[in-house]
Amino acid sequence: MKVLTAFTNRLGNRNSNQDRCLVLERPGCALLAVADGMGGHAGGDLAAQATVDSLQRSLVRQHTPIAQPRVFLQEAFESAHLQVIEAGRSRTPPINPRTTCVACVVQGNQAYWAHLGDSRLYLLRNGNLVTRTRDHTPVEELLQSGAISADELRSHPLRNSVSRCLGGVRPLPEISFGAAELRADDTLLLCSDGLWNALPEQKLVAIPGYGNLQHSVDALSNEAELASYPHSDNISVVALRWLTATNPHKPRRAARPSGNAPQAEAKDPLQQAIDDIHRAMLDYAAEMKKS
């Protein structure tokens, strides 16, 4: 698997940076993520950091290439959700931090992604938009229904309202998933709303499918900062350019008895135990709160 990756994380005109990025390559597999801590709640930076740390641990403990990427992403988000809640409960006094998240697994010639909130993934090909994630926001619903235009979305008074996220309360909200086959020179662009809210979509789509990827990411982020000055949000961008599947590995498939429905690959026993402990602690805290 041959890819190019690049990322940037900018403070913008804010007092704190609540965005976090992750680019992690393992044999035959890459994991990309952007988490944007929700500033309307305490501990947005804590939530974003706990999320990328948890996602990283999930991949490090995983055999790669991943047999079932969607199952992996589902379980990785579940673990991150618990980690964010636990991180908030460990503070004095306890807080309820929240964060958006978009994450993508790339292996073979396939990309698999999952997201909660309004951090986005774009798949770009030959200067065109192949697909993008759809935000979990009230204004995205208005856009999809035709009630508002894309330009109106960027200035709508509810544009910062998010309906799904990691952290906050249990249970984990419904995650949105997607997948696509990659072609040579395709670019995956993951970003926080500090980027896409500052620039029209055609600017993001126009990122070159060749040349220096880091330069392109930096130039795009610079333009977003200038466009929203002096109110620039934190800006995070992670990009991957697909080059070729040199010596591709076929994902291992979990063994299953003949004639039975497909079984999910067993979750790492240590991570399962940690998650079970966190769930028990959260359930106990909830019961104590009721009494």
Disulfide bonds with the S-S distance in Angstrom:
none
